[in-house]
């Protein structure tokens, strides 16, 4: 797949991906959604410390990164944070700025991200923040070639019904392969096929309360030993 820019339309101030007809974040509260699904879903920030690696399927607006960065700052744990995201359709800087402009509490982090945003440039050390790498292209090709393992995964592709490629069992198996022992994954999706694929990838899978209008979401943990 060749790299392409995301095509965006706006509905009540929320960016919608035209390719999938799905919003980039909760219509209720995008920050609270990330905190509930991806931070709490991965037991963060309690697990921060050391050289902590987060990986993500779907960078989108960068909101998950900013919420994580703010939580990491507040936690004040020693160590480093790396954030790697696999994104097929990187968002143009002006669209990203418009989307992130809704979250005043994250303005300093958004400003730093936007100043550095060049999805083709490889890893970027954000000022006093995480090492960010957005790997562009089809995750089914780029993730298996990744040479690292994550402590925590944010599985944030668009809805499995609209973007099934990011929820295929073979891709989630690659997520499992690229997860450290004791590592975790979380997603807003509670679809049975997603939970089954994560289980098949070696995770212990739990369905828990979702955010907002979603009744359930999924948490997963890689056992400490085989």
N, C-alpha and C positions, 0 to 999 in steps of 0.2 A: 504494500500500500504506500503510495506517495503521501508525503505530509500535506495536509490541507488545513486551512483556517476554519475555525468553527463558524457556522452561519447562525446568527442570532436574531430573534425577534423579541420584542418586549411586551409583556402583559402586566399591567398594573405595577410597573417598575421592576418586575422580575424577569431575568433573562431566560428565554426558552430556546433549547437547541432545536433548530428546524429539522435536522436530520432524524431526530427521535421524538419530536413533539413532547418534550419532557422538560420540566424546570431544572435549573442547575442547583437550586436549594429550596428548602421548605418555604411554602407560601406563608407559613405562620411566623417562623423565626429561624433564619438560617444559622445564626450563631448558636442558639440553644439546641438546634438539631445536631450540629457537629459535636457540641459538648456531650450530649446524651448518647449519640450513636457511636461516635468514633473515639472520643476521649474516655467516657465512662465504660463504653463497650470494650475497651482495651485496658481497663484499670489504670488510666492515666489521669493526672500526672503522678500518681503514687509510684509508678515503676520507673520514672525518669532517673537517670544517673548513669555514670560510666559513658561508654560510647554507644548511644542508643540510636538504632536505625528504624525509621518508619518507612514503609512503602505503601503506595496507593495506586489503585486502578482508577484513573480519571482525575486529572488535575483540575479541570473546569475553570472556575473563577479564581482559584487559589484560596478560597475561603477556609478550607480545612487546614491548609498550611498556616494561615494567619492565626486562627483560633488556637492551634497547637503551639505556635511560637509564643503567643501571649501566655498560655498556660505554663510553658517551659520557663519563661522569664519569671513568672510569679512563683514557681516552685523553687527556683534558686538552687537547684541541685548541681553539684560539680559534674563535669563531664562535657560531652559534646552531643549535639543532635544532628543527625543526617535525615533528610526527607527526600525520598526518591519517588517520582510519580510517572506513571506510564500513560501517555495521552496521545490519542490518534489525531485529534482536531484541536490544536492549541488556539486559544482565544487571542484575538488582537488586543493590543494594549489599551486602546480606547474603550473597547467593550468591557475589558476587565476593570478599568478605572470606574466606569459607570456602575458596574455591578457592585464593586466593593465600596463605592461611595455611600451606600445605604447603611454602612456599619461604622458609625462615628467612633465607637469605642476601639476600633481597630485601625484608625486612621494612620498612626505613626508606622505601623507594620505594613499597611497597604502602600504607603508612600515609598518605603524602602524596597518592597517587592517590585513595584512598578518602575522604579528607577533602574532596576537590574534585569527586568523581564526581557529575556532573549531566549526563547525556547530551544533554539538551535545551538546555543553556545556551550552546552555541557554543564558541568557542575559550577554553581555560583555560591560563594561564601557570602551570605547575607550579613550586614553589619551587626555585630554582637548577637548574631542569631544562628540559625541552622545552616548547614551546607545543603543547598537545594540542587537537585538534578531532575529535570523534566525530560524523560526519554520519549521522543516523538516516534510515532509509527504504530503499527498494529501490535498490540500487547501479546498476541498469540505468537508473534515472531520475536519481539524484543525482550519479553520477560524470560523465556527460557535461556536466552543468551546472557542474562544479567549475572554478574560474578559475585553477588553479595547475598546475604540472608538478612531478613528483617526480624526485629523484636516484635513489631506490631504492624498489622496490615489494615488499611482503610479500603474496604471494597465498595467503591462509590461510583460504579458505572451507572448509566441510566437504567431505567426499569428493565428487568429481565425480559418482559414481554416486548419491549421496544428496542432493546440493544442486547440481543441474546449472545452476541459474540464475546462479551466480557464475562459471561457466566457459564461458558462451556466447561464441562468436566475436565477436559484436557488443560485448559488454562488454570482452573482452580487447583488441579494437580500440580502445576508449575508453582502456584502460590505456596502450596504445601512444601514442595522441595526447597523453596527459597524462604523458609521460615525456620528460625532457630528453635531448638528444643526449649519448651516452656514459653515459646512465643504465642502470640494471639492474633486473631482477626475479628473484625466486626463489620456488619453491614446492616443497612436499614431494611434489606429484603428478608422476608421470612418464607419465601417460596420453598416448597418442599424439594424441588429439584436442586435449588442452591444448597440447602442444608444437606441433601444427600451427596452432592458433589464434594462439599467440604469434608464430610465424613469419609468419603472415599479417598480424599487426599491425605488422610491421616489425622485430621482434627477431631477433638471431642467437641461436639456441637450442642449448643443450648439455645432454645427459643426464649426470649425474654420480652418484657414490655417495650413497645416501640415509642416513637416520639409523635406528639400531636395527634393527627388523625389516623396514624398507623398503629394498629393494635399490638403488633409484634415486630421484633427485629431478631437478628441472629448474632450470637457471640460464639467464637470458636477458639480452642486452645490446643496447641501442639503438645502432646505429653512430653514429660521431661526425659523419658527414656523409651526406647523401642520395646 
